[in-house]
Protein backbone atom coordinates (compact mmCIF):
# COMPACT_ATOMS: atom_id res chain seq x y z
CA UNK A 1 0.00 0.00 0.00
CA UNK A 2 1.08 3.58 -0.60
CA UNK A 3 2.24 5.89 2.16
CA UNK A 4 -0.92 6.66 4.21
CA UNK A 5 -0.06 10.37 4.27
CA UNK A 6 -0.04 10.36 0.46
CA UNK A 7 -3.29 8.39 0.33
CA UNK A 8 -5.13 10.94 2.49
CA UNK A 9 -3.32 13.87 0.90
CA UNK A 10 -2.04 15.34 4.18
CA UNK A 11 1.40 16.27 5.49
CA UNK A 12 3.21 14.49 8.30
CA UNK A 13 2.52 17.50 10.54
CA UNK A 14 -1.26 17.34 9.93
CA UNK A 15 -3.50 17.52 13.00
CA UNK A 16 -5.96 14.81 14.01
CA UNK A 17 -8.81 17.04 12.82
CA UNK A 18 -7.16 17.54 9.40
CA UNK A 19 -6.63 13.79 9.02
CA UNK A 20 -10.24 13.02 9.95
CA UNK A 21 -11.53 15.70 7.58
CA UNK A 22 -9.44 14.37 4.69
CA UNK A 23 -10.59 10.79 5.33
CA UNK A 24 -14.28 11.73 5.48
CA UNK A 25 -13.96 13.60 2.20
CA UNK A 26 -12.39 10.60 0.46
CA UNK A 27 -14.89 8.18 2.04
CA UNK A 28 -17.80 10.17 0.66
CA UNK A 29 -16.15 10.60 -2.73
CA UNK A 30 -15.29 6.94 -3.29
CA UNK A 31 -18.01 5.15 -1.35
CA UNK A 32 -19.10 2.18 -3.53
CA UNK A 33 -22.78 2.97 -3.07
CA UNK A 34 -22.22 6.30 -4.82
CA UNK A 35 -19.90 4.93 -7.51
CA UNK A 36 -21.63 1.87 -8.88
CA UNK A 37 -20.24 2.59 -12.37
CA UNK A 38 -16.65 3.08 -11.21
CA UNK A 39 -14.93 -0.26 -10.46
CA UNK A 40 -11.87 1.53 -9.06
CA UNK A 41 -13.86 3.41 -6.41
CA UNK A 42 -14.04 0.34 -4.14
CA UNK A 43 -10.24 0.00 -4.11
CA UNK A 44 -9.75 3.71 -3.44
CA UNK A 45 -12.32 3.57 -0.64
CA UNK A 46 -10.56 0.59 0.95
CA UNK A 47 -7.15 2.27 0.56
CA UNK A 48 -8.40 5.44 2.28
CA UNK A 49 -9.89 3.40 5.10
CA UNK A 50 -6.64 1.45 5.61
CA UNK A 51 -4.68 4.70 5.69
CA UNK A 52 -7.02 6.12 8.30
CA UNK A 53 -6.66 2.93 10.37
CA UNK A 54 -3.04 3.97 10.88
CA UNK A 55 -3.12 7.78 10.93
CA UNK A 56 -6.40 7.97 12.84
CA UNK A 57 -4.85 5.98 15.71
CA UNK A 58 -2.28 8.02 17.66
CA UNK A 59 -0.31 4.92 18.69
CA UNK A 60 -0.14 3.41 15.20
CA UNK A 61 0.68 6.79 13.66
CA UNK A 62 3.64 7.20 16.02
CA UNK A 63 4.82 3.66 15.20
CA UNK A 64 4.61 4.37 11.48
CA UNK A 65 6.47 7.68 11.85
CA UNK A 66 9.25 5.86 13.73
CA UNK A 67 9.41 3.19 11.04
CA UNK A 68 8.26 0.38 13.36
CA UNK A 69 5.32 -0.61 11.13
CA UNK A 70 4.74 -0.37 7.40
CA UNK A 71 1.88 1.22 5.46
CA UNK A 72 -0.28 -1.87 6.10
CA UNK A 73 0.32 -1.74 9.85
CA UNK A 74 2.64 -4.77 9.84
CA UNK A 75 5.89 -4.78 11.87
CA UNK A 76 8.94 -4.04 9.74
CA UNK A 77 11.66 -6.73 9.51
CA UNK A 78 14.80 -5.21 11.03
CA UNK A 79 17.29 -7.84 9.85
CA UNK A 80 20.65 -8.11 11.62
CA UNK A 81 21.11 -4.54 12.79
CA UNK A 82 22.52 -5.80 16.06
CA UNK A 83 25.72 -6.71 14.20
CA UNK A 84 26.03 -3.49 12.18
CA UNK A 85 27.81 -0.33 13.16
CA UNK A 86 30.09 2.40 11.97
CA UNK A 87 32.59 -0.07 10.49
CA UNK A 88 30.82 -1.32 7.45
CA UNK A 89 28.57 -3.68 9.41
CA UNK A 90 31.46 -5.86 10.63
CA UNK A 91 31.92 -4.33 14.06
CA UNK A 92 30.25 -7.28 15.74
CA UNK A 93 33.05 -9.63 14.66
CA UNK A 94 35.95 -7.51 15.88
CA UNK A 95 36.35 -9.79 18.90
CA UNK A 96 37.70 -12.71 16.93
CA UNK A 97 41.23 -11.64 17.69
CA UNK A 98 40.74 -10.42 21.22
CA UNK A 99 37.36 -9.46 22.74
CA UNK A 100 34.31 -11.71 22.86
CA UNK A 101 31.84 -10.83 20.07
CA UNK A 102 29.01 -12.79 21.69
CA UNK A 103 29.00 -11.09 25.07
CA UNK A 104 29.47 -14.30 27.10
CA UNK A 105 32.42 -15.97 28.82
CA UNK A 106 35.40 -16.53 26.62
CA UNK A 107 36.35 -20.15 25.91
CA UNK A 108 39.78 -21.49 25.26
CA UNK A 109 39.27 -21.16 21.53
CA UNK A 110 38.48 -17.45 21.85
CA UNK A 111 34.76 -17.85 21.14
CA UNK A 112 31.91 -17.50 23.61
CA UNK A 113 31.37 -20.46 25.86
CA UNK A 114 27.77 -21.17 24.73
CA UNK A 115 26.29 -18.87 22.10
CA UNK A 116 28.34 -19.97 19.08
CA UNK A 117 26.14 -22.90 18.14
CA UNK A 118 22.92 -21.10 19.05
CA UNK A 119 23.97 -17.94 17.22
CA UNK A 120 24.78 -19.68 13.94
CA UNK A 121 21.72 -21.94 14.16
CA UNK A 122 19.53 -18.82 14.40
CA UNK A 123 21.18 -17.30 11.35
CA UNK A 124 20.78 -20.44 9.27
CA UNK A 125 17.26 -21.06 10.53
CA UNK A 126 15.96 -17.52 9.99
CA UNK A 127 17.94 -16.31 7.00
CA UNK A 128 19.54 -19.13 5.01
CA UNK A 129 17.37 -22.17 5.51
CA UNK A 130 15.91 -23.49 2.26
CA UNK A 131 12.73 -25.41 1.63
CA UNK A 132 10.02 -23.82 3.78
CA UNK A 133 9.62 -21.67 6.88
CA UNK A 134 10.97 -22.54 10.26
CA UNK A 135 8.62 -22.61 13.28
CA UNK A 136 10.19 -19.33 14.41
CA UNK A 137 9.28 -17.69 11.07
CA UNK A 138 5.78 -19.14 11.09
CA UNK A 139 5.13 -17.54 14.47
CA UNK A 140 6.33 -14.12 13.24
CA UNK A 141 4.13 -14.08 10.11
CA UNK A 142 0.47 -13.06 10.56
CA UNK A 143 -2.23 -15.32 9.18
CA UNK A 144 -3.72 -14.58 5.79
CA UNK A 145 -6.82 -12.41 6.11
CA UNK A 146 -10.03 -12.59 4.08
CA UNK A 147 -11.61 -9.71 2.19
CA UNK A 148 -13.43 -6.85 3.91
CA UNK A 149 -17.10 -6.27 3.11
CA UNK A 150 -19.04 -3.01 3.06
CA UNK A 151 -22.56 -2.07 4.12
CA UNK A 152 -24.56 1.07 4.88
CA UNK A 153 -26.65 1.62 7.99
CA UNK A 154 -29.30 4.35 7.75
CA UNK A 155 -30.35 5.81 11.10
CA UNK A 156 -32.87 8.45 12.13
CA UNK A 157 -32.05 11.33 14.46
CA UNK A 158 -34.46 9.87 17.02
CA UNK A 159 -32.53 6.58 16.97
CA UNK A 160 -29.26 8.43 17.46
CA UNK A 161 -30.70 10.38 20.41
CA UNK A 162 -31.89 7.13 22.00
CA UNK A 163 -28.54 5.37 21.30
CA UNK A 164 -30.67 2.63 19.81
CA UNK A 165 -29.60 -0.83 18.68
CA UNK A 166 -30.03 -1.41 14.94
CA UNK A 167 -29.89 -4.65 12.97
CA UNK A 168 -28.05 -4.66 9.67
CA UNK A 169 -27.54 -7.44 7.12
CA UNK A 170 -23.98 -7.75 5.86
CA UNK A 171 -23.04 -8.88 2.32
CA UNK A 172 -22.00 -12.19 3.88
CA UNK A 173 -25.69 -12.81 4.69
CA UNK A 174 -25.12 -12.40 8.39
CA UNK A 175 -27.40 -10.18 10.50
CA UNK A 176 -25.69 -8.23 13.28
CA UNK A 177 -26.99 -5.82 15.92
CA UNK A 178 -25.11 -2.52 16.12
CA UNK A 179 -25.43 -0.03 18.98
CA UNK A 180 -25.27 3.51 17.59
CA UNK A 181 -22.23 5.07 19.30
CA UNK A 182 -22.22 8.49 20.91
CA UNK A 183 -20.79 11.24 18.71
CA UNK A 184 -21.41 9.32 15.47
CA UNK A 185 -21.22 11.47 12.33
CA UNK A 186 -23.01 11.26 9.00
CA UNK A 187 -20.76 9.34 6.59
CA UNK A 188 -18.60 7.87 9.37
CA UNK A 189 -17.21 4.40 8.69
CA UNK A 190 -17.26 1.92 11.56
CA UNK A 191 -15.06 -1.18 11.37
CA UNK A 192 -16.61 -4.40 12.68
CA UNK A 193 -13.63 -6.69 13.08
CA UNK A 194 -13.87 -10.29 12.02
CA UNK A 195 -17.25 -9.97 10.27
CA UNK A 196 -15.96 -9.97 6.69
CA UNK A 197 -15.27 -12.80 4.25
CA UNK A 198 -13.45 -15.85 5.56
CA UNK A 199 -12.42 -19.33 4.47
CA UNK A 200 -10.92 -22.47 6.01
CA UNK A 201 -7.45 -21.60 7.25
CA UNK A 202 -7.97 -17.88 6.61
CA UNK A 203 -8.99 -15.34 9.24
CA UNK A 204 -12.15 -13.43 8.26
CA UNK A 205 -11.83 -9.85 7.10
CA UNK A 206 -13.73 -6.93 8.59
CA UNK A 207 -17.06 -5.29 7.85
CA UNK A 208 -16.91 -1.58 6.99
CA UNK A 209 -20.20 -0.02 8.04
CA UNK A 210 -20.99 3.47 6.75
CA UNK A 211 -23.44 5.48 8.87
CA UNK A 212 -26.01 7.50 6.89
CA UNK A 213 -28.32 10.00 8.59
CA UNK A 214 -31.89 9.89 7.32
CA UNK A 215 -33.24 13.37 6.38
CA UNK A 216 -35.50 14.91 9.02
CA UNK A 217 -38.55 17.06 8.35
CA UNK A 218 -37.80 19.45 11.22
CA UNK A 219 -34.20 19.34 12.29
CA UNK A 220 -30.87 19.92 10.55
CA UNK A 221 -27.62 18.62 12.00
CA UNK A 222 -24.53 20.68 12.88
CA UNK A 223 -22.10 18.33 14.61
CA UNK A 224 -23.87 17.35 17.83
CA UNK A 225 -26.15 20.43 17.67
CA UNK A 226 -29.53 20.58 15.96
CA UNK A 227 -31.26 23.53 14.29
CA UNK A 228 -35.00 24.13 14.20
CA UNK A 229 -37.09 26.90 12.62
CA UNK A 230 -40.08 27.50 14.92
CA UNK A 231 -43.24 29.29 13.68
CA UNK A 232 -44.47 31.81 16.30
CA UNK A 233 -47.87 33.51 16.31
CA UNK A 234 -47.73 37.28 15.97
CA UNK A 235 -49.37 37.85 19.35
CA UNK A 236 -46.77 35.57 21.00
CA UNK A 237 -43.97 37.50 19.34
CA UNK A 238 -45.42 40.86 20.42
CA UNK A 239 -46.42 39.97 23.98
CA UNK A 240 -43.82 37.26 24.75
CA UNK A 241 -44.53 34.19 26.86
CA UNK A 242 -44.11 30.42 26.59
CA UNK A 243 -44.05 28.56 23.29
CA UNK A 244 -43.98 24.81 22.70
CA UNK A 245 -40.82 23.48 21.04
CA UNK A 246 -40.49 19.95 19.59
CA UNK A 247 -37.31 18.02 20.43
CA UNK A 248 -36.09 14.51 19.62
CA UNK A 249 -37.34 13.29 22.99
CA UNK A 250 -40.65 15.18 23.24
CA UNK A 251 -42.09 18.70 23.43
CA UNK A 252 -40.74 21.29 25.89
CA UNK A 253 -41.74 24.83 26.89
CA UNK A 254 -39.51 27.77 25.98
CA UNK A 255 -39.97 31.39 27.09
CA UNK A 256 -39.53 34.21 24.60
CA UNK A 257 -39.41 37.88 25.57
CA UNK A 258 -41.89 40.53 24.32
CA UNK A 259 -41.24 41.95 20.86
CA UNK A 260 -39.30 38.92 19.67
CA UNK A 261 -38.25 39.47 16.06
CA UNK A 262 -38.43 36.84 13.36
CA UNK A 263 -35.00 35.24 12.91
CA UNK A 264 -33.97 35.45 16.56
CA UNK A 265 -32.23 32.27 17.77
CA UNK A 266 -32.58 30.69 21.22
CA UNK A 267 -30.42 27.86 22.61
CA UNK A 268 -31.90 24.91 24.48
CA UNK A 269 -28.92 23.23 26.11
CA UNK A 270 -28.65 19.45 26.07
CA UNK A 271 -31.48 18.96 23.57
CA UNK A 272 -29.25 18.04 20.62
CA UNK A 273 -27.58 14.76 19.71
CA UNK A 274 -25.44 12.67 22.09
CA UNK A 275 -21.77 13.64 21.78
CA UNK A 276 -18.55 12.05 23.00
CA UNK A 277 -18.17 14.73 25.69
CA UNK A 278 -21.87 15.36 26.34
CA UNK A 279 -25.11 16.18 24.52
CA UNK A 280 -25.32 18.96 21.98
CA UNK A 281 -27.82 21.82 22.00
CA UNK A 282 -30.98 22.68 20.07
CA UNK A 283 -30.82 26.06 18.29
CA UNK A 284 -34.34 27.43 17.81
CA UNK A 285 -34.87 30.24 15.29
CA UNK A 286 -38.23 32.02 15.44
CA UNK A 287 -40.37 32.72 12.39
CA UNK A 288 -43.32 35.05 12.98
CA UNK A 289 -46.45 33.58 11.44
CA UNK A 290 -49.21 35.95 10.29
CA UNK A 291 -52.86 34.92 10.69
CA UNK A 292 -54.38 33.07 7.75
CA UNK A 293 -57.70 34.85 8.19
CA UNK A 294 -57.76 38.65 7.82
CA UNK A 295 -57.95 40.34 11.21
CA UNK A 296 -59.45 43.84 10.80
CA UNK A 297 -58.06 45.08 14.11
CA UNK A 298 -54.60 44.02 13.03
CA UNK A 299 -55.08 45.64 9.64
CA UNK A 300 -56.21 48.93 11.26
CA UNK A 301 -53.21 48.84 13.57
CA UNK A 302 -50.87 48.34 10.62
CA UNK A 303 -52.49 51.21 8.70
CA UNK A 304 -52.14 53.58 11.66
CA UNK A 305 -48.48 52.61 12.07
CA UNK A 306 -47.82 53.14 8.39
CA UNK A 307 -49.64 56.51 8.40
CA UNK A 308 -47.65 57.68 11.44
CA UNK A 309 -44.35 56.82 9.72
CA UNK A 310 -45.39 58.75 6.59
CA UNK A 311 -45.93 62.02 8.53
N, C-alpha and C positions, 0 to 999 in steps of 0.2 A: 504494500500500500504506500501511497505517497506520504510525504511529510504532512502530519495533521494540520500544521499551521498553514501550509499551502492549500490544503483541501478547503479549509474554512475561510481562507483569504484574509488572515489576520497576522499581525507581527508577533514576535516572541514576547514583546512587552505588553500585549493586549490584556485588558482587565477581564475579570470574570463576566461582567455585564456585556462587554464587546464580543466575547466568545459566544455567549448565549444568544445574543442578537444575531450574529452571523449564522449560527447553526439554524435558528428558527427560520431565517430567510431562505436558506438552502432547502430546509425540510419542506417548506410550503411550495417552493419553486419546483422541486423534483419529486414531490409525493406521487407515487404510482397512480393513485386514484384520480389525480388531475392530469396525468400524462399517459393516458391509455394508448396513444398512438406513437409514443416515443419509447422504444425498447431500452434505450440507454438511461432513461430517467431512474429506473429501479436501481441500477448499479451506482449512479451518482448519489441517490438517496442513501443507500447502504454505506457508501464511502463517507458521506458527511456524518452519518450516525456513528460510525466507528471512530472517526476523528474526534467527535464530541465525547465519546466514551473515555478518551484519554485527557483531552484538554478541559473537559467539564469537571474532571475529578482532580482536586488540588494535589493529592498524593501521586496519582499517575502522571500528572503533568510535570511535577518535580522530578520524578524518576526518568521521564523521557528527556527532559532538559539536561539531566546529568548523564544521559547515555546509558542508563541501566536497563531500559526496555526499548523495543523498537516501535515502529509506527503501528504495529498490530497489537502492542501491549505485551509482547513476549520478551522474556529476559534475553539480553544479548549474550552470546558466547564470548568469553574473555580470553580464551586460549591459554597460553603459558606465560602470562605477563609476570608471574612470580619469578621467572628466570631471566627477565630482560633487565636492562639498565642503561646507563650512559656509556657502555662499552660494546656497542654493537650487539647487545642481547646475549653476550657470553659471560657476563659478570658472575652468574651463578656457578660457573665451573672454575673459577679462579682458585679454588681451594685444592685442586688436584695436586699441586706441588707443595702445599703447606697447610692452609686452613681447611676446615671441614665444610664442604659445600652443602651438606645436608642438615647441618645444625645439631647433630647428635654427637655421641662420644666417638672419638676417633679410634679406628681399629689399627691393628698392626700394619695392614696394607695401605693405610692412609685414607680409606673410605670410612663412612659412618658405620657404626656397629650394626644397625638394623635396617635403615631405610633404603639401602641400595636395591635390594630385590623388589621391595614394595614400590619404590619410586619408578623403576623401569617397567614393572608390570602395569602400573597405572598408565604410563605413556603408551605402551603397546596396546593396552586394552582400549583406551579412549581415543587414540589418534591414529594408530597404525594397524589395528586389527582388521583383517579382511574377512568377508563372508558373513555379514550380518552385524546387528548391534549387540553390544554387551549388555548385561543386566543394568549396569550403572548408567549407560546411555538411555536405555528404555525408560528408566525412572525419570530422567531429566527431560524427556520429550513429552509434551502434552498430547492427550488423545486427540484423534481427528474429530472435528465437530461438524454436525449437520448444518443444513441451510437455515437461515432465519426466515420467518414468515411475517407478513404484515397484515394489519387489520385496523379498522377505524371504529371508534366508539363514540357515538353521538350522545351527548348529555344535555339536559335542560338546566337552566339556572336554579330551578327549585331543587333538582337532584344534587347539584353542587352544594347548595346551602345546607342541605340535609346530610351531606357526606354519605350519600346513599351507596348501596352495593348494586352494581349492574352486571348483568350476564352478557357475555359476548361470545360468539362462535368464531373460532380461529379457522384459517384455511386448512388446518389439519383435520377439521371435523370435530375438534374437541370444544366443549362449552366450559368456560371458566367464569367465576365470579370475581369482579374487580371492585374494590372499594375506592371511590373517587378521593384522591388525596387532597389535603388542604393546600391552597396556593396553586392549584392546577391552572394552566393557561391554555387558551384556545390554540390548537396546532401543536401542543406539546407531545413529544413521543416518549412513551413509557416502555421500558424494556422488561419483559416478563421472562426471566431466565429459565432455560430448560423446557420451554413450551413450543419450540420450533420443530423442524423436521429431524427425525432420527432414523437409525437403522441398526441392525445387530452389529455390535462391536464399535459403534460410533455414538458419541455423546450427542444428544439432541441440541439443535440450535436454540435461538431465542425467538420470542414473539415481540415484534415492534408494534405497539398499540398507539395510534395517533388519536388524541382527544379532539373532538369537534364540538363546539358550542352550538346548540340549536338556537336559531333566531328567536327573540322574545318580542311580544307585541307591545310591551310597556318599557322594558329596561334596556339600556345599552351598557356595555361593560368597558371599564377603564381600569385595568389591573384588577385589584380586589374591590374597587369602588363601582357603584352602579349609578346611572343617571336616569332621572324620571322627569318628564314634563307633565305638570299637574294643572288641569283646568280649574280655575277659581271663579266663582260667581262674582259679579261686579260689586254686589253689596258686601260680600266677604272681604274683597280687596279694599273697599272704602272704609268699612267699619273695623276690620280686623276680627280676630277670634280664632276658634279652632276649626281646622279642616281635616278631613280624613285622607290618609295617605296609604296606598297599597305598598306592601313590602313582600319579599319572598316567603315570609313566614306568617303573613296575616296583615290586617289593617291596623294602623296606629293613628293617634291624634297628634297633630302638629299645630302650634300656635303661630299665627302671622300677625304682625302689627298693623294698625290702621294705615290706610293709604299705601298699601303694598303695590308696587308697580309690576306690570307684566315683565317677565325676564329676570326677576330677582331669584337668587338661588339660596336655599337653606340646606344645612347639613344635618342629617340624622346619623349620629355616630353608631357604629356597630351593626348597621342594617344592610351592609353590603355582602360580599362573598367571603367565605372563610379564607384567611391568608395564613402563611407560614408563621407570622409573628402576631396574628390576631385578626379579627374580622375587619373588613373594609367598611366604608360609609356609604350612605345613600344620599346623593345630591339631587335635591328637589328644586326644579325651576318652575315658577308660577307662570301661568298663561291666563289672563283675564278673559272670561267667557261672557259675551253679551247675551241678553235674553233673546230667545228665538221668536217670542211674540212681542210686538211693539208695545212698549210701556209709555203712555202719553206723559206721565209725570217725569219720566227720565228724558223724554224728548224735549219737554218744556225746559227742564233744567239745562240740557245741553244748549238749547237756543239762547237762554239767558246768559250762559257763560260765553258763548260765541259773540253775542251782541256786546257784552261788557268789554271783551278784548278788542272789539273793532272801534270802540270810542277812544 
